[in-house]
């Protein structure tokens, strides 16, 4: 199959070694961050924060977050051009959702007279909220929609990436407490350019299940 989307997905892979001398251009980072902003989420809830690790100081802080575990990902903290921390809101309230609906109206996407009707969509969040107000299982799922979106964007840009659930959420929560503002990070994404001859995962054929084993067309 020769379609560009399929080419993107065949060339995308999880980088294992980054070249610390190569940086993503400001122009490409603008595209990446705008693509993050435009990611889909249930009821347009956008219950997330994205912390972009770019400066040497921030990279050192991220490096320090691997003090207790997941050290196999620690080199990426300093060697990757950037790392994005994907964080979700564990207590996404109706008041917070109303700010999203305000944006729906101000953007021209939603007629003002449909404001109250659209607020009813918060029922989807309520269905996933327990008696303590926790709905993190639902909001965390939205973060993965953004992650999937940006993986394809990076493939199109020819930028390598490494999705990492191997992060210390508790220590990240301490070190980046101010930036997270109550959000929880349980997954990060390193991005940059592979180090020639040292990224053993580069260029290998895709290993995926046969289509007929995982897809049923009815």
C-alpha positions as CSV (number, residue, x, y, z in Angstrom):
1,X,0.0,0.0,0.0
2,X,1.5,3.3,-1.0
3,X,-0.7,5.9,0.7
4,X,1.2,8.5,2.7
5,X,-0.6,7.7,5.9
6,X,0.5,4.0,5.7
7,X,4.0,5.1,4.8
8,X,4.0,7.3,8.0
9,X,2.9,4.4,10.1
10,X,5.4,2.0,8.6
11,X,8.3,4.4,9.3
12,X,7.2,5.4,12.8
13,X,9.0,3.4,15.5
14,X,10.0,3.7,19.2
15,X,13.4,5.3,19.3
16,X,15.9,3.8,21.7
17,X,18.8,6.2,21.5
18,X,18.8,9.9,20.7
19,X,21.4,12.2,19.4
20,X,21.7,15.0,22.0
21,X,23.3,17.4,19.5
22,X,20.2,17.5,17.3
23,X,17.3,19.8,18.1
24,X,13.8,20.0,16.8
25,X,13.4,23.4,15.0
26,X,11.1,26.0,16.5
27,X,8.9,25.8,13.3
28,X,8.4,22.0,13.8
29,X,7.8,22.5,17.6
30,X,5.1,25.1,16.8
31,X,3.4,22.4,14.6
32,X,3.7,19.8,17.3
33,X,2.3,22.0,20.0
34,X,-0.6,23.2,17.9
35,X,-1.4,19.6,16.9
36,X,-1.5,18.8,20.7
37,X,-3.9,21.6,21.3
38,X,-6.2,20.4,18.5
39,X,-6.3,16.8,19.8
40,X,-9.8,15.2,20.2
41,X,-11.3,14.4,23.5
42,X,-14.7,13.2,24.7
43,X,-17.3,16.0,24.8
44,X,-14.3,18.3,24.0
45,X,-13.4,18.1,27.6
46,X,-9.7,18.7,27.1
47,X,-9.0,17.5,30.7
48,X,-5.2,17.8,30.4
49,X,-2.0,19.7,30.7
50,X,1.1,19.1,28.5
51,X,4.4,20.0,30.1
52,X,7.1,20.5,27.5
53,X,10.6,19.8,28.7
54,X,13.0,21.9,26.6
55,X,15.6,23.7,28.7
56,X,18.6,22.2,30.3
57,X,17.2,23.0,33.7
58,X,13.9,21.2,33.0
59,X,15.8,18.3,31.5
60,X,17.8,18.0,34.7
61,X,14.5,18.0,36.7
62,X,13.1,15.3,34.6
63,X,16.3,13.3,34.8
64,X,16.1,13.6,38.6
65,X,12.6,12.1,38.5
66,X,14.1,8.7,37.6
67,X,16.0,8.4,40.9
68,X,14.0,5.5,42.1
69,X,12.8,3.5,39.1
70,X,12.5,3.2,35.3
71,X,16.2,4.2,34.9
72,X,16.1,2.6,31.4
73,X,14.3,5.7,30.2
74,X,16.4,8.1,32.1
75,X,18.9,8.8,29.3
76,X,16.1,10.2,27.1
77,X,15.5,13.0,29.7
78,X,18.7,14.7,28.6
79,X,19.5,13.2,25.2
80,X,16.1,13.7,23.5
81,X,15.5,17.1,22.0
82,X,12.3,17.5,24.0
83,X,10.0,15.5,26.2
84,X,6.3,16.1,26.7
85,X,4.6,15.1,29.9
86,X,1.0,14.1,29.3
87,X,-1.0,14.9,32.4
88,X,-4.7,14.4,33.2
89,X,-7.1,16.1,35.6
90,X,-8.3,13.6,38.2
91,X,-11.2,15.8,39.3
92,X,-12.7,17.3,36.2
93,X,-15.7,19.3,37.4
94,X,-18.7,20.8,35.7
95,X,-17.3,24.2,36.4
96,X,-14.1,23.3,34.5
97,X,-16.2,21.9,31.6
98,X,-18.1,25.2,31.4
99,X,-14.9,27.0,30.4
100,X,-14.7,24.6,27.5
101,X,-18.3,25.4,26.5
102,X,-17.4,29.1,26.8
103,X,-14.7,28.4,24.2
104,X,-17.2,26.6,22.0
105,X,-19.4,29.7,21.9
106,X,-16.6,32.3,21.6
107,X,-15.0,30.3,18.7
108,X,-18.3,30.4,16.8
109,X,-18.5,26.6,16.9
110,X,-21.6,26.6,19.2
111,X,-24.5,28.9,18.9
112,X,-24.9,30.8,22.2
113,X,-28.5,29.7,22.5
114,X,-27.3,26.0,22.7
115,X,-25.0,26.7,25.7
116,X,-27.2,25.0,28.3
117,X,-27.9,22.1,25.9
118,X,-24.2,21.4,25.4
119,X,-23.6,21.7,29.1
120,X,-25.7,18.5,29.4
121,X,-22.9,16.6,27.8
122,X,-21.1,16.7,31.1
123,X,-23.3,13.7,31.9
124,X,-20.6,11.6,30.2
125,X,-18.1,12.8,32.8
126,X,-20.6,12.3,35.7
127,X,-21.1,8.7,34.6
128,X,-17.4,8.2,35.2
129,X,-17.1,10.2,38.5
130,X,-17.2,8.5,41.9
131,X,-18.6,9.8,45.2
132,X,-15.3,11.6,45.9
133,X,-15.3,13.5,42.6
134,X,-12.6,11.4,41.1
135,X,-12.9,10.7,37.4
136,X,-9.2,10.1,36.6
137,X,-9.8,6.9,34.7
138,X,-12.0,8.7,32.2
139,X,-9.7,11.8,31.9
140,X,-6.6,9.7,31.6
141,X,-8.2,8.0,28.6
142,X,-8.5,11.4,26.9
143,X,-4.7,11.9,27.3
144,X,-4.1,8.8,25.2
145,X,-6.1,10.2,22.3
146,X,-3.7,13.2,22.3
147,X,-0.7,10.8,22.5
148,X,-1.9,8.8,19.5
149,X,-2.6,12.0,17.5
150,X,0.9,13.4,18.1
151,X,2.7,10.1,17.3
152,X,1.4,10.3,13.7
153,X,2.2,14.0,13.5
154,X,5.8,13.2,14.5
155,X,6.0,10.5,11.9
156,X,4.9,12.9,9.2
157,X,7.5,15.4,10.3
158,X,10.3,12.7,10.3
159,X,10.9,13.1,14.1
160,X,11.6,10.1,16.2
161,X,9.7,9.5,19.4
162,X,9.5,7.2,22.5
163,X,6.2,6.8,24.4
164,X,7.0,6.2,28.0
165,X,4.7,4.8,30.7
166,X,8.0,4.1,32.4
167,X,7.9,7.3,34.4
168,X,7.7,7.8,38.1
169,X,4.4,9.6,38.5
170,X,4.8,10.3,42.2
171,X,8.2,11.9,41.8
172,X,7.2,13.8,38.7
173,X,4.2,15.1,40.7
174,X,6.6,16.4,43.3
175,X,9.3,17.9,41.0
176,X,6.8,19.5,38.6
177,X,4.1,20.2,41.2
178,X,3.7,23.9,40.2
179,X,3.4,23.2,36.5
180,X,1.1,20.2,36.9
181,X,-1.4,22.2,39.0
182,X,-3.1,19.2,40.4
183,X,-2.9,17.1,37.2
184,X,-1.3,13.7,37.2
185,X,1.4,12.5,34.7
186,X,1.7,8.8,34.1
187,X,3.0,8.9,30.6
188,X,5.6,10.9,28.7
189,X,6.8,11.2,25.2
190,X,10.5,11.8,24.3
191,X,11.1,13.2,20.8
192,X,14.1,14.1,18.7
193,X,16.4,12.5,16.3
194,X,18.0,9.0,16.5
195,X,21.7,8.5,17.1
196,X,23.1,6.9,14.1
197,X,24.4,3.3,14.6
198,X,23.2,3.2,18.2
199,X,19.4,3.1,17.9
200,X,19.0,-0.6,17.4
201,X,15.2,-0.3,16.8
202,X,15.5,1.9,13.7
203,X,14.7,0.5,10.3
204,X,13.4,-2.9,11.4
205,X,10.2,-4.3,9.8
206,X,6.9,-3.8,11.5
207,X,5.7,-6.7,13.7
208,X,2.0,-6.6,13.8
209,X,-0.8,-9.2,13.9
210,X,-2.4,-10.1,10.6
211,X,-5.4,-7.9,9.8
212,X,-7.8,-10.9,9.8
213,X,-6.7,-11.8,13.4
214,X,-7.7,-8.4,14.9
215,X,-10.3,-6.8,12.6
216,X,-13.8,-8.1,11.9
217,X,-15.7,-6.5,9.1
218,X,-19.4,-7.2,9.5
